[in-house]
């Protein structure tokens, strides 16, 4: 609100494009434990001094720390699979809101085209009426990977991409590639199979049915695209991963207790009764 008021005061509101989106899916890691380390350590003492407010009314205050764990993270990303740091749609898919003079589509309209953060640069360059330089300080620049949203914002197209264009991701050795409605995914166990899987997001947005065996030609073609992407961007896959022994560390079953998973310094969060479903018979 203050930003909009300021832009109006200086006469730049009608000359501003607003772009709002998240950086990833919901956070499911125990960040408090990751940051603080062992009891008695310097980081642990710092956390105890500065993040010790655990009462629900204090959540969000400067001295509070809140994390709701993997189960609630998955709830947050429903119906998509997984959450932050993983290659499922729940880890990489986000909503996007664009508003401003460049948007000619009806207000409140919903577009389901495939966008990517790499699209920001070509989009803003087009809106500003300028071009991407071929070189800076005598050094050639690599071509832009993204696609301008200009035609989409103008209502002339539904997506900046064709069914032949593709996007790819990699983090901690987990990787994925999407082309049109098709997606391949490789993840360490037990989040994945430690092998390539193939999904059709149009019929299976939750990525529950692996179609690799049914469509080997499609899988082979998309693996070739992955190799192309890896070579073009100098992707180096690690020979060791923080996830490689994850399956051995997991309990045989998910703990079942009221309010699981724990929130805030091992406190148990139980939703208000009016928000809880009746128990199963």
Number of C-alpha atoms within 10 A of each C-alpha: 6 7 9 12 11 12 15 13 10 8 11 11 17 10 11 14 15 12 11 11 11 12 13 17 23 24 20 20 16 16 15 17 13 9 11 17 15 12 11 11 11 12 14 17 15 13 19 16 11 12 19 16 20 17 10 11 9 14 14 11 11 11 15 18 20 19 18 20 19 20 15 17 21 21 15 17 20 14 13 21 20 27 28 22 19 26 25 26 23 27 23 21 20 16 11 13 12 12 16 14 14 21 17 15 15 10 8 8 6 11 15 8 14 17 20 16 11 14 16 16 17 20 18 17 14 16 15 10 8 10 10 12 10 11 10 8 5 7 8 10 11 9 9 11 12 18 19 21 27 21 16 18 23 15 15 11 14 16 20 19 19 11 11 8 12 18 20 16 18 19 13 15 19 21 20 23 21 24 19 17 14 19 23 27 25 22 24 21 15 14 17 16 12 14 11 16 20 26 23 20 16 11 11 14 17 18 24 13 13 16 16 16 11 10 12 12 11 16 21 12 10 21 16 11 19 21 11 12 17 16 11 9 8 9 13 10 14 11 7 9 13 10 16 15 12 13 13 10 8 10 8 8 6 10 9 8 9 11 12 18 20 19 19 22 16 9 13 15 15 14 10 7 8 7 8 9 7 8 5 4 3
